[in-house]
Amino acid sequence: MEILFVLLVIALVVSFAVPAIRSVRYDVYNSRAKAALKKLAEARRSYYQQTKGSDISGGFGGSVAESYASYTCQAVAASGIPGSRTNSDVSQLFACGFLDWRDFVDLPYNFIMCGTSRPIGSQPCIALDGSNMVYAAAMGIQGQAGSKYESPSQYFMSIGADMQVRDNLE
């Protein structure tokens, strides 16, 4: 009888611990994603300044970031614009050393570069205050990021001109 009581107590403790551990895991993912989003915005700014006005477009998921490390950095033309393009793909941030793929791998988020031509349906590219001053955004992948919230697919964060990361839960 005593052994059954001990097993019951252990089962009870484990049943309380599992949700708490899951919650901590999501908080860690969200914190890592906010730090990665800030690095992404800083890299975009640096790239823009170094290339004398060439901007970055596109988006990527955390699992794709590692493949970008094998890309070749486009040569900078005399105009200062890589490959004489006015709009470079996000892979150039990784290929040219502005970002490290290790900051994004295993993060259950899709990262989006926001600009004047926003991807259709890119709700995170509209600032929470209604303005359009968003440099980059991240949206949680359904069932993986922020699942402790009622609507995990709607969890997103963005970073604006003030370089402050905000999420839709603040």
DSSP file with accessible surface (Angstrom, degrees, kcal/mol):
  #  RESIDUE AA STRUCTURE BP1 BP2  ACC     N-H-->O    O-->H-N    N-H-->O    O-->H-N    TCO  KAPPA ALPHA  PHI   PSI    X-CA   Y-CA   Z-CA
    1    1 A M     >        0   0  186      0, 0.0     4,-2.0     0, 0.0     5,-0.1   0.000 360.0 360.0 360.0 -39.9    0.0    0.0    0.0
    2    2 A E  H  >  +     0   0  164      1,-0.2     4,-2.4     2,-0.2     5,-0.2   0.878 360.0  53.5 -64.4 -37.8    2.8    2.4    0.8
    3    3 A I  H  > S+     0   0  128      1,-0.2     4,-2.6     2,-0.2    -1,-0.2   0.914 108.0  50.1 -65.2 -41.2    4.5    1.8   -2.6
    4    4 A L  H  > S+     0   0  114      1,-0.2     4,-2.3     2,-0.2    -1,-0.2   0.902 109.8  50.9 -63.2 -39.5    1.2    2.6   -4.4
    5    5 A F  H  X S+     0   0  137     -4,-2.0     4,-2.3     2,-0.2    -2,-0.2   0.927 110.6  48.5 -63.8 -42.7    0.9    5.8   -2.4
    6    6 A V  H  X S+     0   0   79     -4,-2.4     4,-2.5     1,-0.2    -2,-0.2   0.922 111.7  49.7 -63.6 -43.5    4.5    6.8   -3.3
    7    7 A L  H  X S+     0   0  101     -4,-2.6     4,-2.6     1,-0.2    -1,-0.2   0.894 109.8  51.7 -63.5 -37.5    3.9    6.0   -7.0
    8    8 A L  H  X S+     0   0  114     -4,-2.3     4,-2.2     2,-0.2    -2,-0.2   0.920 110.1  48.3 -64.6 -43.5    0.7    8.2   -6.8
    9    9 A V  H  X S+     0   0   64     -4,-2.3     4,-2.5     2,-0.2    -2,-0.2   0.923 112.1  49.3 -63.1 -43.7    2.6   11.1   -5.3
   10   10 A I  H  X S+     0   0   91     -4,-2.5     4,-2.6     1,-0.2     5,-0.2   0.932 111.0  49.7 -62.9 -44.0    5.3   10.8   -8.0
   11   11 A A  H  X S+     0   0   58     -4,-2.6     4,-2.3     1,-0.2    -1,-0.2   0.894 110.6  50.8 -61.9 -39.2    2.7   10.7  -10.8
   12   12 A L  H  X S+     0   0   95     -4,-2.2     4,-1.4     2,-0.2    -2,-0.2   0.930 110.5  48.0 -64.8 -44.2    1.1   13.7   -9.3
   13   13 A V  H  X S+     0   0   89     -4,-2.5     4,-1.9     1,-0.2     3,-0.3   0.927 112.3  49.5 -63.2 -43.3    4.3   15.7   -9.2
   14   14 A V  H  X S+     0   0   78     -4,-2.6     4,-2.3     1,-0.2    -1,-0.2   0.908 106.2  56.3 -63.9 -39.5    5.2   14.7  -12.8
   15   15 A S  H  < S+     0   0   66     -4,-2.3    -1,-0.2     1,-0.2    -2,-0.2   0.828 111.9  43.0 -65.0 -28.8    1.7   15.7  -14.0
   16   16 A F  H  X S+     0   0  149     -4,-1.4     4,-0.9    -3,-0.3    -1,-0.2   0.809 113.8  52.1 -81.3 -30.6    2.3   19.2  -12.6
   17   17 A A  H  X S+     0   0   38     -4,-1.9     4,-2.6    -5,-0.2     5,-0.2   0.863  97.1  64.6 -76.5 -36.4    5.9   19.4  -13.9
   18   18 A V  H  X S+     0   0   66     -4,-2.3     4,-2.5     1,-0.2     5,-0.2   0.933 103.6  44.7 -60.2 -49.9    5.3   18.5  -17.5
   19   19 A P  H  > S+     0   0   72      0, 0.0     4,-2.4     0, 0.0    -1,-0.2   0.900 113.7  51.8 -62.3 -35.8    3.2   21.6  -18.4
   20   20 A A  H  X S+     0   0   56     -4,-0.9     4,-2.2     2,-0.2    -2,-0.2   0.921 110.4  47.8 -65.5 -41.5    5.6   23.9  -16.6
   21   21 A I  H  X S+     0   0  114     -4,-2.6     4,-2.3     2,-0.2    -1,-0.2   0.914 111.5  50.8 -65.7 -40.9    8.6   22.4  -18.5
   22   22 A R  H  X S+     0   0  121     -4,-2.5     4,-2.2    -5,-0.2    -2,-0.2   0.919 109.5  51.2 -62.5 -42.3    6.7   22.8  -21.8
   23   23 A S  H  X S+     0   0   38     -4,-2.4     4,-2.1     1,-0.2    -1,-0.2   0.916 109.5  49.5 -62.2 -42.0    6.0   26.5  -20.9
   24   24 A V  H  X S+     0   0   88     -4,-2.2     4,-2.3     2,-0.2    -1,-0.2   0.908 108.0  54.6 -63.6 -40.1    9.6   27.2  -20.2
   25   25 A R  H  X S+     0   0  118     -4,-2.3     4,-2.4     1,-0.2    -2,-0.2   0.932 108.9  47.4 -61.6 -43.7   10.6   25.6  -23.5
   26   26 A Y  H  X S+     0   0   18     -4,-2.2     4,-2.7     1,-0.2    -1,-0.2   0.895 110.1  53.0 -65.3 -37.8    8.3   27.9  -25.4
   27   27 A D  H  X S+     0   0   64     -4,-2.1     4,-2.4     2,-0.2    -1,-0.2   0.893 109.0  49.7 -63.1 -38.9    9.6   30.9  -23.5
   28   28 A V  H  X S+     0   0   76     -4,-2.3     4,-2.7     2,-0.2     5,-0.2   0.935 111.3  48.8 -65.1 -45.5   13.2   29.9  -24.5
   29   29 A Y  H  X S+     0   0   61     -4,-2.4     4,-2.5     1,-0.2    -2,-0.2   0.932 112.5  48.5 -58.0 -45.5   12.2   29.5  -28.1
   30   30 A N  H  X S+     0   0    7     -4,-2.7     4,-2.2     2,-0.2    -2,-0.2   0.907 111.9  48.6 -64.8 -39.4   10.5   32.9  -28.0
   31   31 A S  H  X S+     0   0   79     -4,-2.4     4,-2.1     2,-0.2    -1,-0.2   0.923 112.7  48.1 -65.5 -43.4   13.5   34.6  -26.4
   32   32 A R  H  X S+     0   0   92     -4,-2.7     4,-2.5     1,-0.2    -2,-0.2   0.897 111.3  51.2 -63.3 -39.3   15.8   33.1  -28.9
   33   33 A A  H  X S+     0   0    0     -4,-2.5     4,-2.6    -5,-0.2    -2,-0.2   0.895 108.2  51.4 -67.3 -38.4   13.6   34.2  -31.8
   34   34 A K  H  X S+     0   0   56     -4,-2.2     4,-2.0     2,-0.2    -1,-0.2   0.918 111.9  47.0 -64.3 -41.2   13.5   37.7  -30.5
   35   35 A A  H  X S+     0   0   52     -4,-2.1     4,-2.1     2,-0.2    -2,-0.2   0.917 113.1  49.1 -65.9 -40.8   17.3   37.8  -30.3
   36   36 A A  H  X S+     0   0    3     -4,-2.5     4,-2.3     1,-0.2    -2,-0.2   0.896 109.0  53.0 -65.7 -38.5   17.5   36.3  -33.8
   37   37 A L  H  X S+     0   0    0     -4,-2.6     4,-2.3     2,-0.2    -1,-0.2   0.906 108.2  50.4 -64.3 -39.5   15.0   38.9  -35.2
   38   38 A K  H  X S+     0   0   73     -4,-2.0     4,-2.4     1,-0.2    -1,-0.2   0.926 110.5  49.5 -64.6 -41.6   17.1   41.7  -33.7
   39   39 A K  H  X S+     0   0   84     -4,-2.1     4,-2.6     1,-0.2    -2,-0.2   0.892 109.2  53.6 -63.1 -38.0   20.3   40.3  -35.4
   40   40 A L  H  X S+     0   0    0     -4,-2.3     4,-2.3     2,-0.2    -2,-0.2   0.929 110.1  45.7 -63.1 -45.2   18.3   40.0  -38.6
   41   41 A A  H  X S+     0   0    0     -4,-2.3     4,-2.2     2,-0.2    -2,-0.2   0.912 113.8  49.2 -65.6 -40.7   17.3   43.7  -38.5
   42   42 A E  H  X S+     0   0   90     -4,-2.4     4,-2.5     1,-0.2    -2,-0.2   0.902 111.1  50.0 -65.6 -39.2   20.9   44.8  -37.6
   43   43 A A  H  X S+     0   0    6     -4,-2.6     4,-2.8     2,-0.2     5,-0.2   0.902 109.0  52.3 -65.4 -39.5   22.3   42.7  -40.5
   44   44 A R  H  X S+     0   0   19     -4,-2.3     4,-2.4     2,-0.2    -2,-0.2   0.923 110.9  47.3 -62.7 -43.6   19.9   44.2  -42.9
   45   45 A R  H  X S+     0   0   89     -4,-2.2     4,-2.4     2,-0.2    -2,-0.2   0.932 113.1  48.0 -61.8 -47.0   20.9   47.7  -41.8
   46   46 A S  H  X S+     0   0   56     -4,-2.5     4,-2.8     2,-0.2     5,-0.2   0.912 112.1  49.5 -61.2 -43.4   24.6   46.8  -42.1
   47   47 A Y  H  X S+     0   0    3     -4,-2.8     4,-2.3     2,-0.2     7,-0.3   0.926 110.3  51.2 -61.5 -44.3   24.1   45.3  -45.5
   48   48 A Y  H  <>S+     0   0  121     -4,-2.4     5,-2.8    -5,-0.2     6,-0.4   0.922 114.2  43.5 -59.9 -44.5   22.2   48.3  -46.7
   49   49 A Q  H ><5S+     0   0  140     -4,-2.4     3,-1.0     3,-0.2    -2,-0.2   0.916 114.5  48.4 -69.6 -42.6   25.0   50.7  -45.5
   50   50 A Q  H 3<5S+     0   0  127     -4,-2.8    -2,-0.2     1,-0.2    -1,-0.2   0.852 114.7  45.0 -68.8 -32.4   27.9   48.6  -46.8
   51   51 A T  T 3<5S-     0   0    4     -4,-2.3    -1,-0.2    -5,-0.2    -2,-0.2   0.289 112.4-117.4 -95.7   9.7   26.3   48.1  -50.3
   52   52 A K  T < 5S-     0   0  155     -3,-1.0    -3,-0.2     1,-0.2    -4,-0.1   0.899  85.8 -20.6  58.0  46.0   25.3   51.8  -50.6
   53   53 A G  S   <S+     0   0   31     -5,-2.8     2,-0.5     1,-0.3    -1,-0.2   0.479  89.7 138.2 110.6   2.5   21.6   51.3  -50.7
   54   54 A S        -     0   0    0     -6,-0.4    -1,-0.3    -7,-0.3    -3,-0.2  -0.694  38.1-155.7 -81.2 128.0   21.0   47.7  -51.8
   55   55 A D  E     -a   87   0A  48     31,-1.6    33,-2.9    -2,-0.5     2,-0.4  -0.515   8.5-122.0-101.1 171.0   18.1   46.2  -49.8
   56   56 A I  E     -a   88   0A   2     31,-0.2     2,-0.3    -2,-0.2    33,-0.2  -0.868  26.2-177.9-113.1 143.9   17.2   42.7  -48.9
   57   57 A S  E     +a   89   0A  41     31,-2.5    33,-1.3    -2,-0.4     2,-0.2  -0.893  35.0  49.8-134.1 166.2   13.9   40.9  -49.6
   58   58 A G        -     0   0   33     55,-0.4    55,-2.7    -2,-0.3     2,-0.3  -0.524  58.9-113.9 107.9-171.5   12.4   37.5  -48.9
   59   59 A G  E     -B  112   0B  35     53,-0.2     2,-0.3    -2,-0.2    53,-0.2  -0.944  19.4-167.4-157.5 173.6   12.0   35.3  -46.0
   60   60 A F  E     -B  111   0B  13     51,-2.4    51,-3.4    -2,-0.3     2,-0.3  -0.987  20.8-118.1-163.6 160.7   13.0   31.9  -44.6
   61   61 A G  E >>  -B  110   0B   9     -2,-0.3     3,-1.4    49,-0.3     4,-1.1  -0.710  36.2-109.4-101.8 158.3   12.3   29.4  -42.0
   62   62 A G  T 34 S+     0   0    1     47,-1.4     4,-0.5    45,-0.6     3,-0.3   0.841 117.6  56.3 -57.2 -32.9   14.8   28.4  -39.3
   63   63 A S  T 34 S+     0   0  105     44,-0.2     4,-0.3     1,-0.2    -1,-0.3   0.729 105.7  51.8 -74.5 -18.0   15.4   25.0  -40.8
   64   64 A V  T X> S+     0   0   56     -3,-1.4     3,-1.0     1,-0.2     4,-0.9   0.727  86.7  83.4 -87.9 -22.0   16.4   26.6  -44.2
   65   65 A A  H >X S+     0   0    0     -4,-1.1     3,-0.7    -3,-0.3     4,-0.6   0.842  83.3  59.5 -55.8 -37.1   19.0   29.0  -42.7
   66   66 A E  H >4 S+     0   0  104     -4,-0.5     3,-1.1     1,-0.3     4,-0.4   0.890 100.1  56.0 -62.7 -35.6   21.8   26.3  -42.7
   67   67 A S  H X4 S+     0   0   56     -3,-1.0     3,-1.1    -4,-0.3    -1,-0.3   0.803  97.0  64.9 -68.1 -26.4   21.6   25.8  -46.4
   68   68 A Y  H X< S+     0   0   24     -4,-0.9     3,-1.4    -3,-0.7    -1,-0.3   0.749  85.8  72.0 -67.8 -22.5   22.2   29.5  -47.0
   69   69 A A  T << S+     0   0   48     -3,-1.1    -1,-0.2    -4,-0.6    -2,-0.2   0.786  93.5  55.7 -64.3 -24.0   25.7   29.2  -45.5
   70   70 A S  T <  S+     0   0   99     -3,-1.1    -1,-0.3    -4,-0.4    -2,-0.2   0.534  86.2 105.7 -87.1  -5.2   26.8   27.4  -48.7
   71   71 A Y  S <  S-     0   0  115     -3,-1.4     2,-0.4    -4,-0.2    -3,-0.0  -0.323  75.4-112.7 -70.0 159.4   25.6   30.2  -51.0
   72   72 A T        -     0   0  121     24,-0.0     2,-0.3     1,-0.0    24,-0.1  -0.778  26.0-118.6 -96.6 134.1   28.2   32.4  -52.7
   73   73 A a        -     0   0   58     22,-0.4     2,-0.1    -2,-0.4     3,-0.1  -0.519  34.5-115.2 -69.7 130.0   28.4   36.1  -51.7
   74   74 A Q        -     0   0   44     -2,-0.3    -1,-0.1     1,-0.1     2,-0.1  -0.457  32.9-107.2 -68.7 138.3   27.7   38.2  -54.7
   75   75 A A        -     0   0   82     -2,-0.1     8,-3.1     7,-0.1     2,-0.5  -0.370  31.9-116.5 -65.1 141.7   30.6   40.4  -55.8
   76   76 A V  B     -F   82   0C  86      6,-0.3    -1,-0.1     7,-0.1     5,-0.1  -0.704  30.4-142.1 -83.9 122.8   30.2   44.1  -55.0
   77   77 A A    >   -     0   0   30      4,-1.4     3,-2.2    -2,-0.5    -1,-0.0  -0.231  31.6 -94.8 -76.0 172.3   30.1   46.1  -58.2
   78   78 A A  T 3  S+     0   0  109      1,-0.3    -1,-0.1     2,-0.1    -2,-0.0   0.815 127.0  60.7 -58.6 -29.4   31.7   49.5  -58.6
   79   79 A S  T 3  S-     0   0   66      2,-0.2    -1,-0.3     1,-0.1    -3,-0.0   0.633 117.2-115.8 -72.8 -12.6   28.4   51.1  -57.7
   80   80 A G  S <  S+     0   0    4     -3,-2.2   -26,-0.2     1,-0.3    -2,-0.1   0.373  79.8 121.2  92.3  -4.1   28.6   49.3  -54.4
   81   81 A I  S >  S-     0   0   35    -29,-0.1     3,-2.0   -28,-0.1    -4,-1.4  -0.826  70.5-114.7 -97.2 122.6   25.6   47.2  -55.1
   82   82 A P  B >  S-F   76   0C   3      0, 0.0     3,-2.0     0, 0.0    -6,-0.3  -0.319  94.9  -8.1 -57.3 128.8   26.2   43.4  -55.1
   83   83 A G  T 3  S-     0   0   42     -8,-3.1    -7,-0.1     1,-0.3     3,-0.1   0.714 116.2 -80.3  58.5  21.6   25.8   41.9  -58.5
   84   84 A S  T <  S+     0   0   92     -3,-2.0     2,-0.4    -9,-0.3    -1,-0.3   0.797  95.6 137.0  54.9  29.4   24.4   45.2  -59.8
   85   85 A R    <   -     0   0  102     -3,-2.0    -1,-0.2     1,-0.1     3,-0.2  -0.831  50.5-154.3-103.9 147.0   21.0   44.3  -58.2
   86   86 A T  S    S+     0   0  113     -2,-0.4   -31,-1.6     1,-0.3     2,-0.4   0.614  88.0  39.0 -92.4 -12.8   18.9   46.8  -56.3
   87   87 A N  E    S-a   55   0A  60    -33,-0.2    -1,-0.3    -6,-0.0     2,-0.3  -0.924  75.1-164.9-140.9 110.8   17.2   44.1  -54.3
   88   88 A S  E     -a   56   0A   0    -33,-2.9   -31,-2.5    -2,-0.4     2,-0.1  -0.657  25.7-105.8 -98.5 154.1   19.1   41.0  -53.0
   89   89 A D  E >   -a   57   0A  60     -2,-0.3     3,-2.1   -33,-0.2     4,-0.3  -0.402  31.6-112.4 -72.7 152.5   17.8   37.8  -51.6
   90   90 A V  T >> S+     0   0    0    -33,-1.3     3,-1.5     1,-0.3     4,-0.7   0.757 110.4  76.5 -60.1 -22.1   17.9   37.2  -47.9
   91   91 A S  H >> S+     0   0    5      1,-0.3     4,-2.8     2,-0.2     3,-0.6   0.797  82.1  68.3 -60.8 -25.0   20.5   34.4  -48.5
   92   92 A Q  H <> S+     0   0    7     -3,-2.1     4,-2.3     1,-0.2     6,-0.4   0.800  89.0  62.5 -67.5 -26.4   23.1   37.1  -49.1
   93   93 A L  H <4>S+     0   0    0     -3,-1.5     6,-2.0    -4,-0.3     5,-1.6   0.884 112.9  36.4 -64.3 -35.0   23.0   38.0  -45.4
   94   94 A F  H X<5S+     0   0   12     -4,-0.7     3,-1.2    -3,-0.6    -2,-0.2   0.909 117.7  50.0 -80.8 -45.3   24.2   34.5  -44.6
   95   95 A A  H 3<5S+     0   0   22     -4,-2.8   -22,-0.4     1,-0.3    -2,-0.2   0.847 112.5  47.1 -64.8 -34.7   26.6   34.1  -47.6
   96   96 A a  T 3<5S-     0   0   36     -4,-2.3    -1,-0.3    -5,-0.2    -2,-0.2   0.375 118.3-107.9 -91.0   3.8   28.3   37.4  -47.0
   97   97 A G  T < 5S+     0   0   64     -3,-1.2    -3,-0.2     2,-0.2    -4,-0.1   0.623  85.3 120.1  85.8  12.6   28.8   36.8  -43.3
   98   98 A F  S   <S+     0   0   46     -5,-1.6     2,-0.3    -6,-0.4    -4,-0.2   0.777  80.8  27.8 -76.8 -28.2   26.2   39.3  -41.9
   99   99 A L  S    S-     0   0   17     -6,-2.0     2,-0.5   -56,-0.1    -2,-0.2  -0.955  71.6-136.8-131.8 154.8   24.3   36.5  -40.2
  100  100 A D    >   -     0   0   58     -2,-0.3     3,-1.9     1,-0.1     4,-0.3  -0.946  13.4-142.6-111.3 127.5   25.2   33.1  -38.8
  101  101 A W  G >> S+     0   0   52     -2,-0.5     3,-1.9     1,-0.3     4,-1.7   0.783  95.8  73.1 -60.5 -24.8   22.7   30.3  -39.6
  102  102 A R  G 34 S+     0   0  147      1,-0.3    -1,-0.3     2,-0.2   -36,-0.0   0.752  87.7  62.8 -63.9 -21.5   23.3   28.8  -36.1
  103  103 A D  G <4 S+     0   0   47     -3,-1.9    -1,-0.3     1,-0.2    -2,-0.2   0.669 114.3  32.0 -73.6 -17.0   21.2   31.7  -34.7
  104  104 A F  T X4 S+     0   0    0     -3,-1.9     3,-1.7    -4,-0.3     5,-0.2   0.616  87.1 112.5-115.9 -19.5   18.1   30.5  -36.6
  105  105 A V  T 3< S+     0   0   25     -4,-1.7   -42,-0.2     1,-0.3   -43,-0.1  -0.259  86.4  11.8 -64.2 142.6   18.4   26.8  -36.8
  106  106 A D  T 3  S+     0   0  122      1,-0.2    -1,-0.3   -44,-0.1   -43,-0.1   0.532  89.8 132.9  69.2   8.2   15.7   24.8  -34.9
  107  107 A L    <   -     0   0    5     -3,-1.7     2,-2.1     2,-0.1   -45,-0.6  -0.792  57.7-137.9 -87.7 126.0   13.6   27.9  -34.2
  108  108 A P        +     0   0    7      0, 0.0    33,-2.4     0, 0.0     2,-0.3  -0.295  68.8 100.6 -81.3  57.1   10.0   27.2  -35.0
  109  109 A Y  E     - C   0 140B   0     -2,-2.1   -47,-1.4    31,-0.2     2,-0.5  -0.973  66.4-134.5-137.2 152.5    9.4   30.5  -36.8
  110  110 A N  E     -BC  61 139B  78     29,-2.5    29,-2.4    -2,-0.3     2,-0.4  -0.950  26.1-148.2-104.9 126.7    9.3   31.9  -40.3
  111  111 A F  E     -BC  60 138B   1    -51,-3.4   -51,-2.4    -2,-0.5     2,-0.4  -0.805  13.4-167.2 -99.7 137.2   11.3   35.1  -40.6
  112  112 A I  E     -BC  59 137B  28     25,-3.1    25,-2.4    -2,-0.4     2,-0.6  -0.976  19.5-137.5-128.1 134.0   10.1   37.8  -43.1
  113  113 A M  E     - C   0 136B   9    -55,-2.7   -55,-0.4    -2,-0.4     2,-0.3  -0.815  28.4-152.3 -86.9 120.1   11.9   40.8  -44.4
  114  114 A b        +     0   0    2     21,-1.8     2,-0.3    -2,-0.6     4,-0.1  -0.712  32.1 131.1 -95.7 146.4    9.4   43.7  -44.4
  115  115 A G  S    S-     0   0   21     -2,-0.3     3,-0.2     4,-0.0    19,-0.1  -0.857  72.2 -54.3-164.1-158.1    9.6   46.5  -46.8
  116  116 A T  S    S+     0   0  150     -2,-0.3     2,-0.9     1,-0.2    -2,-0.0   0.845 129.0  52.1 -69.0 -31.2    7.5   48.6  -49.2
  117  117 A S  S    S-     0   0   90      3,-0.0    -1,-0.2    -3,-0.0     3,-0.1  -0.773  83.5-171.0-105.8  88.0    6.5   45.4  -51.1
  118  118 A R        -     0   0   63     -2,-0.9    -4,-0.1    -3,-0.2     3,-0.1  -0.544  29.7-103.4 -78.4 143.8    5.2   43.2  -48.3
  119  119 A P    >   -     0   0   63      0, 0.0     3,-1.6     0, 0.0     6,-0.1  -0.358  48.6 -94.7 -61.6 144.3    4.4   39.6  -49.0
  120  120 A I  T 3  S+     0   0  178      1,-0.3     3,-0.1    -3,-0.1    -3,-0.0  -0.379 111.0  16.7 -61.8 134.6    0.6   39.0  -49.3
  121  121 A G  T 3  S+     0   0   73      1,-0.2     2,-1.7    -3,-0.1    -1,-0.3   0.674  81.3 144.0  77.9  17.2   -0.9   38.0  -46.0
  122  122 A S    X   +     0   0   15     -3,-1.6     3,-2.2     1,-0.2     4,-0.2  -0.484  15.2 167.6 -90.4  69.5    2.1   39.1  -44.0
  123  123 A Q  G >  S+     0   0   93     -2,-1.7     3,-1.7     1,-0.3    -1,-0.2   0.853  70.8  62.8 -51.4 -38.0    0.3   40.4  -40.9
  124  124 A P  G 3  S+     0   0    1      0, 0.0    -1,-0.3     0, 0.0     4,-0.1   0.725  89.5  70.4 -64.5 -16.7    3.5   40.6  -38.9
  125  125 A b  G <  S+     0   0    0     -3,-2.2     2,-0.6    -6,-0.1     9,-0.3   0.470  83.5  79.7 -81.1   0.6    4.8   43.3  -41.3
  126  126 A I  S <  S-     0   0   86     -3,-1.7     6,-0.2    -4,-0.2     5,-0.1  -0.940  91.7-118.1-105.7 121.9    2.2   45.8  -40.0
  127  127 A A    >   -     0   0   13      4,-1.9     3,-2.2    -2,-0.6     7,-0.1  -0.182  18.1-117.5 -59.7 151.5    3.4   47.3  -36.8
  128  128 A L  T 3  S+     0   0   82      1,-0.3    -1,-0.1     2,-0.1    39,-0.0   0.764 116.8  55.6 -63.3 -23.7    1.3   46.8  -33.7
  129  129 A D  T 3  S-     0   0  128      2,-0.1    -1,-0.3     1,-0.0     3,-0.1   0.374 122.9-105.9 -89.2   5.1    0.7   50.5  -33.5
  130  130 A G  S <  S+     0   0   55     -3,-2.2    -2,-0.1     1,-0.3    -3,-0.1   0.307  81.4 123.4  92.4  -9.3   -0.7   50.5  -37.1
  131  131 A S        -     0   0   43     -5,-0.1    -4,-1.9     1,-0.1    -1,-0.3  -0.277  64.6-130.2 -79.7 171.4    2.4   52.1  -38.7
  132  132 A N  S    S+     0   0  105     -6,-0.2     2,-1.6     1,-0.1    -1,-0.1   0.145  70.2 116.4-106.4  17.2    4.3   50.6  -41.5
  133  133 A M        +     0   0  112      2,-0.0    28,-0.7    27,-0.0     2,-0.5  -0.463  37.5 132.4 -88.7  66.1    7.8   51.0  -39.9
  134  134 A V  E     - D   0 160B   8     -2,-1.6    26,-0.3    -9,-0.3     3,-0.1  -0.976  33.3-176.3-119.1 125.9    8.7   47.3  -39.6
  135  135 A Y  E    S-     0   0B  63     24,-2.8   -21,-1.8    -2,-0.5     2,-0.3   0.859  71.0  -7.3 -84.8 -43.1   12.1   46.0  -40.8
  136  136 A A  E     -CD 113 159B   0     23,-1.3    23,-2.3   -23,-0.2    -1,-0.3  -0.979  61.7-165.2-152.3 159.7   11.6   42.4  -40.2
  137  137 A A  E     -CD 112 158B   0    -25,-2.4   -25,-3.1    -2,-0.3     2,-0.4  -0.955   8.2-150.9-146.3 161.5    9.1   40.0  -38.6
  138  138 A A  E     -CD 111 157B   0     19,-2.7    19,-2.5    -2,-0.3     2,-0.4  -0.999   7.7-161.7-137.1 136.8    8.7   36.4  -37.4
  139  139 A M  E     -CD 110 156B  46    -29,-2.4   -29,-2.5    -2,-0.4    17,-0.2  -0.980  25.0-117.4-122.0 130.3    5.6   34.3  -37.3
  140  140 A G  E     -C  109   0B   4     15,-3.0     2,-0.3    -2,-0.4   -31,-0.2  -0.351  29.0-117.1 -64.3 140.0    5.3   31.2  -35.1
  141  141 A I    >>  -     0   0   49    -33,-2.4     3,-2.4     1,-0.1     4,-1.9  -0.651  43.7 -90.8 -79.6 134.4    4.8   27.9  -37.0
  142  142 A Q  T 34 S+     0   0  118     -2,-0.3    -1,-0.1     1,-0.3     4,-0.1  -0.140 106.9   1.4 -48.5 125.9    1.5   26.3  -36.1
  143  143 A G  T 34 S+     0   0   43      2,-0.2    -1,-0.3     1,-0.1     3,-0.1   0.449 126.5  65.4  78.6   0.6    1.7   23.9  -33.2
  144  144 A Q  T <4 S+     0   0  105     -3,-2.4     2,-0.5     1,-0.3     3,-0.2   0.700  91.4  50.0-122.7 -37.3    5.4   24.6  -32.6
  145  145 A A  S  < S-     0   0    0     -4,-1.9    -1,-0.3     1,-0.2    -2,-0.2  -0.931 123.7  -7.1-112.5 127.4    6.0   28.1  -31.5
  146  146 A G  S >  S+     0   0    0     -2,-0.5     3,-2.3  -120,-0.1    -1,-0.2   0.785  75.2 155.3  67.4  27.2    4.0   29.7  -28.7
  147  147 A S  T 3   +     0   0   35      1,-0.3    -1,-0.1    -3,-0.2    -2,-0.1   0.621  61.3  74.8 -65.5 -10.8    1.7   26.7  -28.4
  148  148 A K  T 3  S+     0   0   84   -126,-0.1    -1,-0.3  -125,-0.1     2,-0.2   0.664  85.9  81.5 -73.9 -11.7    1.0   27.7  -24.8
  149  149 A Y  S <  S-     0   0   66     -3,-2.3     6,-0.1     1,-0.1     0, 0.0  -0.536  94.1-113.4 -90.0 161.9   -1.2   30.5  -26.2
  150  150 A E  S    S+     0   0  203      1,-0.3    -1,-0.1    -2,-0.2    -3,-0.0   0.847 109.8  30.7 -64.4 -35.0   -4.7   29.9  -27.4
  151  151 A S    >   +     0   0   58      1,-0.1     3,-1.7    -5,-0.1    -1,-0.3  -0.708  67.8 177.1-127.8  81.8   -3.9   30.6  -31.1
  152  152 A P  G >  S+     0   0   18      0, 0.0     3,-1.4     0, 0.0   -12,-0.2   0.802  77.5  60.0 -62.0 -30.0   -0.3   29.6  -31.8
  153  153 A S  G 3  S+     0   0   36      1,-0.3   -11,-0.1    -6,-0.1    -7,-0.0   0.712 102.2  55.8 -72.0 -15.2   -0.5   30.4  -35.6
  154  154 A Q  G <  S+     0   0   79     -3,-1.7     2,-0.6   -15,-0.1    -1,-0.3   0.371  78.2 112.2 -96.3   4.6   -1.2   34.0  -34.7
  155  155 A Y    <   +     0   0    5     -3,-1.4   -15,-3.0   -10,-0.2     2,-0.3  -0.678  42.9 152.1 -80.6 121.3    1.8   34.5  -32.5
  156  156 A F  E     -D  139   0B   9     -2,-0.6    12,-1.9   -17,-0.2     2,-0.3  -0.971  28.5-159.3-146.0 161.6    4.2   36.9  -34.2
  157  157 A M  E     -DE 138 167B   0    -19,-2.5   -19,-2.7    -2,-0.3     2,-0.3  -0.961   9.2-170.3-138.1 154.9    6.8   39.5  -33.4
  158  158 A S  E     -DE 137 166B   8      8,-2.9     8,-2.8    -2,-0.3     2,-0.4  -0.958  13.6-144.2-144.2 160.5    8.3   42.4  -35.3
  159  159 A I  E     -DE 136 165B   0    -23,-2.3   -24,-2.8    -2,-0.3   -23,-1.3  -0.996  21.3-169.9-130.0 132.7   11.1   44.9  -35.1
  160  160 A G  E >   -D  134   0B   9      4,-1.0     3,-2.2    -2,-0.4   -26,-0.2  -0.298  45.7 -70.4-109.5-165.5   10.9   48.5  -36.2
  161  161 A A  T 3  S+     0   0   37    -28,-0.7   -27,-0.1     1,-0.3    -2,-0.0   0.763 127.0  61.0 -62.3 -25.9   13.1   51.5  -36.8
  162  162 A D  T 3  S-     0   0   81      2,-0.1    -1,-0.3     1,-0.1     3,-0.1   0.469 109.1-124.9 -81.7   1.0   13.7   51.9  -33.1
  163  163 A M    <   +     0   0   19     -3,-2.2     2,-0.5     1,-0.2    -2,-0.1   0.731  65.3 137.1  61.7  27.4   15.3   48.3  -33.1
  164  164 A Q        -     0   0  101     -4,-0.0    -4,-1.0  -126,-0.0     2,-0.4  -0.900  51.1-135.5-103.6 129.6   12.9   47.2  -30.3
  165  165 A V  E     -E  159   0B  26     -2,-0.5     2,-0.4    -6,-0.2    -6,-0.2  -0.716  27.3-179.6 -85.1 129.3   11.3   43.8  -30.7
  166  166 A R  E     -E  158   0B  97     -8,-2.8    -8,-2.9    -2,-0.4     2,-0.3  -0.973  10.2-159.3-127.3 146.1    7.6   43.7  -30.0
  167  167 A D  E >   -E  157   0B  11     -2,-0.4     3,-1.4   -10,-0.3   -10,-0.2  -0.773  33.5-108.9-119.8 167.6    5.2   40.8  -30.1
  168  168 A N  T 3  S+     0   0   52    -12,-1.9   -11,-0.1    -2,-0.3   -13,-0.0   0.435 112.0  64.6 -77.2   5.3    1.4   40.7  -30.4
  169  169 A L  T 3         0   0   83    -13,-0.2    -1,-0.2     0, 0.0   -12,-0.1   0.460 360.0 360.0-102.4  -4.4    1.1   39.6  -26.7
  170  170 A E    <         0   0  150     -3,-1.4    -4,-0.0     0, 0.0     0, 0.0  -0.419 360.0 360.0 -78.4 360.0    2.5   42.8  -25.2
